[in-house]
């Protein structure tokens, strides 16, 4: 019982991509949102 819980917890920690990819993706999305907000504010 405890062993299966440990295996499940280790399975959750596995990322499908390297952490740098998630960081770059988040940076890109936030940059795009900032660009759109600043562009809308100019109008």
C-alpha positions as CSV (number, residue, x, y, z in Angstrom):
1,X,0.0,0.0,0.0
2,X,2.7,2.5,1.0
3,X,4.9,1.3,-1.9
4,X,2.2,2.0,-4.5
5,X,1.6,5.5,-3.1
6,X,5.3,6.3,-3.4
7,X,5.4,5.1,-7.0
8,X,2.3,7.2,-7.8
9,X,3.9,10.3,-6.2
10,X,7.1,9.8,-8.2
11,X,5.0,9.5,-11.4
12,X,3.4,12.8,-10.8
13,X,6.8,14.6,-10.6
14,X,7.8,13.5,-14.1
15,X,7.5,16.5,-16.6
16,X,6.7,15.9,-20.2
17,X,9.2,18.6,-21.2
18,X,12.3,20.2,-19.7
19,X,11.6,23.0,-17.1
20,X,13.3,25.5,-19.4
21,X,10.6,24.9,-22.0
22,X,7.9,25.8,-19.5
23,X,9.8,28.9,-18.5
24,X,10.2,30.1,-22.1
25,X,6.6,29.3,-22.8
26,X,5.4,31.3,-19.8
27,X,7.7,34.1,-20.7
28,X,6.3,34.2,-24.3
29,X,2.7,34.1,-23.2
30,X,3.2,36.9,-20.6
31,X,5.2,39.0,-23.1
32,X,2.4,38.6,-25.7
33,X,-0.2,39.6,-23.1
34,X,1.8,42.6,-22.0
35,X,2.2,43.7,-25.7
36,X,-1.5,43.4,-26.3
37,X,-2.4,45.4,-23.1
38,X,0.1,48.2,-24.0
39,X,-1.2,48.2,-27.6
40,X,-4.8,48.5,-26.4
41,X,-3.9,51.2,-23.9
42,X,-2.4,53.3,-26.7
43,X,-5.7,53.6,-28.6
